[in-house]
């Protein structure tokens, strides 16, 4: 598709960032911005994971143990999933 005939609309976050950073940033400033954004989204992901674990009444340790068992027996686990989904 020709971009000039189908312009892509910026998200509200993209528009805000463009306004905030109208000037060039140094490499260290860019690194700082990346770190702040990474930390922010990591905290949101962690909070969501904790919410789901609480909802399921599971601990992180239980999830880790389940993950080990699943990875050790992936073929068997996939077969169980497929048989229950049919």
DSSP file (Angstrom, degrees, kcal/mol; ACC not computed):
  #  RESIDUE AA STRUCTURE BP1 BP2  ACC     N-H-->O    O-->H-N    N-H-->O    O-->H-N    TCO  KAPPA ALPHA  PHI   PSI    X-CA   Y-CA   Z-CA
    1    1 A X              0   0    0      0, 0.0     2,-0.6     0, 0.0     3,-0.0   0.000 360.0 360.0 360.0 140.1    0.0    0.0    0.0
    2    2 A X    >>  -     0   0    0      1,-0.2     3,-1.4     2,-0.0     4,-1.1  -0.663 360.0-146.7 -78.1 118.7    1.2    3.5   -0.8
    3    3 A X  T 34 S+     0   0    0     -2,-0.6    -1,-0.2     1,-0.3     5,-0.1   0.789  95.8  60.4 -58.5 -28.7    1.8    5.4    2.5
    4    4 A X  T 34 S+     0   0    0      1,-0.2     3,-0.3     2,-0.1    -1,-0.3   0.785 107.9  43.7 -72.4 -24.7    0.7    8.7    0.9
    5    5 A X  T <4 S+     0   0    0     -3,-1.4    -1,-0.2     1,-0.2    -2,-0.2   0.651 123.4  36.1 -91.1 -16.4   -2.7    7.3    0.0
    6    6 A X  S  < S-     0   0    0     -4,-1.1    -1,-0.2    -3,-0.1    -2,-0.1  -0.604  80.4-165.8-134.5  73.4   -3.3    5.7    3.4
    7    7 A X        -     0   0    0     -3,-0.3     2,-0.5    -2,-0.2    -3,-0.1  -0.344  19.6-127.0 -65.1 139.9   -1.7    7.9    6.1
    8    8 A X        -     0   0    0     -5,-0.1     2,-0.3    -2,-0.0    -1,-0.1  -0.735  19.0-129.2 -89.4 130.1   -1.3    6.1    9.4
    9    9 A X        -     0   0    0     -2,-0.5     2,-0.2     1,-0.1    -1,-0.0  -0.586  22.5-122.1 -78.4 137.7   -2.7    7.9   12.4
   10   10 A X        -     0   0    0     -2,-0.3    -1,-0.1     1,-0.1     2,-0.1  -0.517  24.4-118.0 -75.9 144.9   -0.4    8.4   15.4
   11   11 A X     >  -     0   0    0     -2,-0.2     4,-2.4     1,-0.1     5,-0.2  -0.341  30.7-105.3 -71.9 165.8   -1.5    7.0   18.7
   12   12 A X  H  > S+     0   0    0      1,-0.2     4,-2.1     2,-0.2     5,-0.1   0.869 123.0  51.7 -62.2 -34.9   -2.0    9.4   21.5
   13   13 A X  H  > S+     0   0    0      2,-0.2     4,-2.6     1,-0.2    -1,-0.2   0.908 109.2  49.2 -68.0 -41.7    1.3    8.2   23.1
   14   14 A X  H  > S+     0   0    0      2,-0.2     4,-2.4     1,-0.2    -2,-0.2   0.924 111.6  48.8 -63.3 -44.2    3.2    8.7   19.8
   15   15 A X  H  X S+     0   0    0     -4,-2.4     4,-1.9     1,-0.2    -1,-0.2   0.915 112.2  48.9 -62.3 -42.7    1.8   12.3   19.4
   16   16 A X  H  X S+     0   0    0     -4,-2.1     4,-2.6    -5,-0.2    -2,-0.2   0.925 111.1  49.5 -63.0 -44.9    2.7   13.2   23.0
   17   17 A X  H  X S+     0   0    0     -4,-2.6     4,-2.3     1,-0.2    -1,-0.2   0.890 108.5  53.2 -63.3 -39.0    6.2   11.8   22.6
   18   18 A X  H  < S+     0   0    0     -4,-2.4    -1,-0.2     1,-0.2    -2,-0.2   0.907 111.7  46.1 -62.0 -40.2    6.8   13.8   19.4
   19   19 A X  H >< S+     0   0    0     -4,-1.9     3,-0.7     1,-0.2    -2,-0.2   0.900 113.5  49.1 -67.7 -40.4    5.7   17.0   21.2
   20   20 A X  H 3< S+     0   0    0     -4,-2.6     3,-0.3     1,-0.3     2,-0.2   0.855 116.0  42.1 -67.5 -34.4    7.9   16.2   24.2
   21   21 A X  T 3<  +     0   0    0     -4,-2.3    -1,-0.3    -5,-0.2    -2,-0.1  -0.377  63.8 137.0-115.2  53.9   11.0   15.5   22.2
   22   22 A X    <   +     0   0    0     -3,-0.7     2,-0.3    -2,-0.2    -1,-0.2   0.707  67.3  61.8 -70.1 -18.8   11.0   18.1   19.5
   23   23 A X  S    S-     0   0    0     -3,-0.3     2,-0.2     1,-0.1     0, 0.0  -0.709  98.8 -95.9-104.8 159.5   14.7   18.6   20.1
   24   24 A X        -     0   0    0     -2,-0.3     2,-0.3     1,-0.0    -2,-0.1  -0.478  38.1-143.9 -71.3 142.9   17.5   16.0   19.6
   25   25 A X        -     0   0    0     -2,-0.2     2,-0.0    -4,-0.1    -1,-0.0  -0.783  15.8-112.9-105.6 152.1   18.5   14.1   22.7
   26   26 A X     >  -     0   0    0     -2,-0.3     4,-2.5     1,-0.1     5,-0.2  -0.312  35.6-103.9 -72.3 166.2   22.0   13.0   23.6
   27   27 A X  H  > S+     0   0    0      1,-0.2     4,-2.3     2,-0.2     5,-0.1   0.887 123.5  51.4 -59.8 -39.0   22.7    9.3   23.7
   28   28 A X  H  > S+     0   0    0      2,-0.2     4,-2.3     1,-0.2    -1,-0.2   0.886 109.6  49.6 -68.5 -36.4   22.7    9.3   27.5
   29   29 A X  H  > S+     0   0    0      2,-0.2     4,-2.5     1,-0.2    -2,-0.2   0.906 110.2  50.7 -66.3 -40.5   19.3   11.1   27.5
   30   30 A X  H  X S+     0   0    0     -4,-2.5     4,-2.5     2,-0.2    -2,-0.2   0.909 110.1  50.3 -61.6 -41.6   17.9    8.5   25.0
   31   31 A X  H  X S+     0   0    0     -4,-2.3     4,-2.5     2,-0.2    -2,-0.2   0.913 109.8  50.7 -61.8 -43.0   19.2    5.7   27.3
   32   32 A X  H  X S+     0   0    0     -4,-2.3     4,-2.5     2,-0.2    -2,-0.2   0.918 110.2  49.1 -60.5 -44.7   17.5    7.4   30.2
   33   33 A X  H  X S+     0   0    0     -4,-2.5     4,-2.5     1,-0.2     5,-0.2   0.922 111.3  49.6 -62.5 -44.4   14.2    7.6   28.4
   34   34 A X  H  X S+     0   0    0     -4,-2.5     4,-2.8     1,-0.2    -1,-0.2   0.918 111.4  49.4 -59.6 -43.4   14.4    4.0   27.3
   35   35 A X  H  X S+     0   0    0     -4,-2.5     4,-2.6     2,-0.2    -2,-0.2   0.903 110.9  49.1 -64.6 -41.3   15.2    2.9   30.9
   36   36 A X  H  X S+     0   0    0     -4,-2.5     4,-2.4     2,-0.2    -2,-0.2   0.937 114.7  44.5 -63.4 -46.4   12.2    4.9   32.3
   37   37 A X  H  X S+     0   0    0     -4,-2.5     4,-2.5     2,-0.2     5,-0.2   0.906 113.7  50.3 -65.5 -41.0    9.8    3.5   29.7
   38   38 A X  H  X S+     0   0    0     -4,-2.8     4,-2.3    -5,-0.2    -2,-0.2   0.927 111.9  47.5 -62.5 -45.2   11.2    0.0   30.2
   39   39 A X  H  X S+     0   0    0     -4,-2.6     4,-2.4    -5,-0.2    -2,-0.2   0.917 111.3  51.8 -61.8 -44.1   10.8    0.3   34.0
   40   40 A X  H  X S+     0   0    0     -4,-2.4     4,-1.9     1,-0.2    -2,-0.2   0.945 113.9  41.5 -58.6 -51.1    7.3    1.6   33.7
   41   41 A X  H  X S+     0   0    0     -4,-2.5     4,-2.2     1,-0.2    -1,-0.2   0.823 112.5  54.8 -71.9 -29.7    6.1   -1.2   31.4
   42   42 A X  H  X S+     0   0    0     -4,-2.3     4,-2.5    -5,-0.2    -1,-0.2   0.907 108.3  49.4 -66.0 -41.2    7.9   -3.8   33.4
   43   43 A X  H  X S+     0   0    0     -4,-2.4     4,-2.3     2,-0.2    -2,-0.2   0.896 111.1  49.5 -64.5 -39.6    6.1   -2.6   36.6
   44   44 A X  H  X S+     0   0    0     -4,-1.9     4,-2.1     2,-0.2    -2,-0.2   0.911 112.3  47.8 -65.0 -42.1    2.7   -2.7   34.8
   45   45 A X  H  X S+     0   0    0     -4,-2.2     4,-2.4     2,-0.2    -2,-0.2   0.904 112.1  49.6 -65.2 -41.4    3.4   -6.3   33.5
   46   46 A X  H  X S+     0   0    0     -4,-2.5     4,-2.5     2,-0.2    -2,-0.2   0.907 110.1  50.3 -64.2 -42.3    4.5   -7.4   37.0
   47   47 A X  H  X S+     0   0    0     -4,-2.3     4,-2.1     2,-0.2    -1,-0.2   0.899 111.6  48.5 -63.1 -40.4    1.4   -5.9   38.6
   48   48 A X  H  X S+     0   0    0     -4,-2.1     4,-2.3     2,-0.2    -2,-0.2   0.903 110.9  50.4 -67.1 -40.7   -0.8   -7.7   36.0
   49   49 A X  H  X S+     0   0    0     -4,-2.4     4,-2.6     1,-0.2    -2,-0.2   0.916 111.2  48.8 -62.6 -42.6    1.0  -11.0   36.6
   50   50 A X  H  X S+     0   0    0     -4,-2.5     4,-2.4     2,-0.2    -1,-0.2   0.888 109.8  52.4 -63.7 -38.9    0.5  -10.6   40.4
   51   51 A X  H  X S+     0   0    0     -4,-2.1     4,-2.4     2,-0.2    -2,-0.2   0.916 111.4  46.3 -62.5 -43.7   -3.2   -9.8   39.9
   52   52 A X  H  X S+     0   0    0     -4,-2.3     4,-2.4     2,-0.2    -2,-0.2   0.914 111.9  50.6 -66.9 -42.9   -3.7  -13.0   37.8
   53   53 A X  H  X>S+     0   0    0     -4,-2.6     5,-2.7     1,-0.2     4,-0.6   0.913 111.9  47.9 -61.0 -41.9   -1.8  -15.1   40.3
   54   54 A X  H ><5S+     0   0    0     -4,-2.4     3,-0.8     3,-0.2    -2,-0.2   0.916 110.9  51.1 -64.4 -42.8   -3.9  -13.8   43.1
   55   55 A X  H 3<5S+     0   0    0     -4,-2.4    -1,-0.2     1,-0.2    -2,-0.2   0.883 115.5  41.8 -60.6 -39.9   -7.1  -14.4   41.1
   56   56 A X  H 3<5S-     0   0    0     -4,-2.4    -1,-0.2    -5,-0.1    -2,-0.2   0.465 109.9-124.7 -86.3  -2.2   -6.0  -18.0   40.4
   57   57 A X  T <<5 +     0   0    0     -3,-0.8     2,-0.3    -4,-0.6    -3,-0.2   0.930  65.7 134.1  55.2  49.1   -4.8  -18.4   44.0
   58   58 A X      < -     0   0    0     -5,-2.7     2,-0.3    -6,-0.1    -1,-0.2  -0.863  49.4-134.9-122.6 158.1   -1.3  -19.4   42.8
   59   59 A X     >  -     0   0    0     -2,-0.3     4,-2.0    -3,-0.1     5,-0.2  -0.747  26.8-115.1-106.5 161.5    2.2  -18.4   43.9
   60   60 A X  H  > S+     0   0    0     -2,-0.3     4,-2.4     1,-0.2     5,-0.2   0.861 118.4  57.3 -60.8 -35.1    5.0  -17.5   41.6
   61   61 A X  H  > S+     0   0    0      2,-0.2     4,-2.4     1,-0.2    -1,-0.2   0.900 105.1  50.0 -63.2 -41.4    6.8  -20.6   42.9
   62   62 A X  H  > S+     0   0    0      2,-0.2     4,-2.7     1,-0.2    -2,-0.2   0.907 110.6  49.4 -64.1 -41.2    3.9  -22.8   41.8
   63   63 A X  H  X S+     0   0    0     -4,-2.0     4,-2.5     2,-0.2    -2,-0.2   0.916 110.9  50.3 -63.4 -42.5    4.0  -21.3   38.4
   64   64 A X  H  X S+     0   0    0     -4,-2.4     4,-2.0     2,-0.2    -2,-0.2   0.916 111.9  47.2 -62.1 -43.7    7.7  -21.9   38.1
   65   65 A X  H  X S+     0   0    0     -4,-2.4     4,-2.2     2,-0.2    -2,-0.2   0.915 112.1  50.0 -64.5 -43.1    7.4  -25.5   39.2
   66   66 A X  H  X S+     0   0    0     -4,-2.7     4,-2.8     1,-0.2    -2,-0.2   0.901 109.1  53.2 -60.4 -40.7    4.5  -26.1   36.7
   67   67 A X  H  X S+     0   0    0     -4,-2.5     4,-2.6     2,-0.2    -1,-0.2   0.892 107.5  50.4 -62.3 -40.8    6.6  -24.5   34.0
   68   68 A X  H  X S+     0   0    0     -4,-2.0     4,-2.0     2,-0.2    -1,-0.2   0.935 112.2  47.0 -62.7 -46.3    9.5  -26.9   34.7
   69   69 A X  H  X S+     0   0    0     -4,-2.2     4,-1.6     1,-0.2    -2,-0.2   0.923 113.2  48.9 -62.0 -44.7    7.2  -29.9   34.6
   70   70 A X  H  < S+     0   0    0     -4,-2.8     7,-0.3     1,-0.2    -2,-0.2   0.924 112.1  48.3 -62.5 -44.6    5.6  -28.7   31.3
   71   71 A X  H >< S+     0   0    0     -4,-2.6     3,-0.7     1,-0.2    -1,-0.2   0.825 110.6  51.2 -67.8 -30.7    9.0  -28.1   29.7
   72   72 A X  H 3< S+     0   0    0     -4,-2.0    -1,-0.2     1,-0.2    -2,-0.2   0.815 124.2  28.8 -73.2 -29.1   10.3  -31.5   30.7
   73   73 A X  T 3X S+     0   0    0     -4,-1.6     4,-2.6    -3,-0.2    -1,-0.2  -0.352  74.4 145.1-127.4  51.0    7.2  -33.2   29.3
   74   74 A X  H <> S+     0   0    0     -3,-0.7     4,-2.9     1,-0.2     5,-0.2   0.890  72.3  51.3 -60.4 -42.6    6.2  -30.9   26.4
   75   75 A X  H  > S+     0   0    0      1,-0.2     4,-2.2     2,-0.2    -1,-0.2   0.941 113.9  43.7 -62.1 -47.3    5.0  -33.6   24.1
   76   76 A X  H  > S+     0   0    0      2,-0.2     4,-2.2     1,-0.2    -1,-0.2   0.907 114.1  51.2 -63.1 -42.1    2.8  -35.2   26.7
   77   77 A X  H  X S+     0   0    0     -4,-2.6     4,-2.4    -7,-0.3    -2,-0.2   0.920 110.2  48.7 -62.8 -44.5    1.5  -31.7   27.8
   78   78 A X  H  X S+     0   0    0     -4,-2.9     4,-2.8     1,-0.2    -1,-0.2   0.892 109.5  52.8 -63.5 -39.5    0.6  -30.7   24.3
   79   79 A X  H  X S+     0   0    0     -4,-2.2     4,-2.2    -5,-0.2    -1,-0.2   0.903 109.3  49.4 -62.5 -40.5   -1.2  -34.0   23.8
   80   80 A X  H  X S+     0   0    0     -4,-2.2     4,-1.9     2,-0.2    -2,-0.2   0.923 111.9  48.4 -63.4 -44.2   -3.2  -33.4   26.9
   81   81 A X  H  X S+     0   0    0     -4,-2.4     4,-1.5     1,-0.2    -2,-0.2   0.927 112.5  48.1 -61.8 -45.0   -4.1  -29.9   25.7
   82   82 A X  H  < S+     0   0    0     -4,-2.8     4,-0.5     1,-0.2    -1,-0.2   0.882 110.9  50.8 -64.8 -38.1   -5.1  -31.1   22.3
   83   83 A X  H  < S+     0   0    0     -4,-2.2     3,-0.4     1,-0.2    -1,-0.2   0.847 112.1  46.6 -71.1 -32.1   -7.3  -33.9   23.7
   84   84 A X  H  < S+     0   0    0     -4,-1.9    -1,-0.2     1,-0.2    -2,-0.2   0.729 109.7  54.8 -80.2 -20.8   -9.1  -31.5   26.1
   85   85 A X     <        0   0    0     -4,-1.5    -1,-0.2     1,-0.2    -2,-0.2   0.485 360.0 360.0 -89.1  -3.7   -9.7  -28.9   23.3
   86   86 A X              0   0    0     -4,-0.5    -1,-0.2    -3,-0.4    -2,-0.1   0.464 360.0 360.0 -95.3 360.0  -11.4  -31.4   20.9
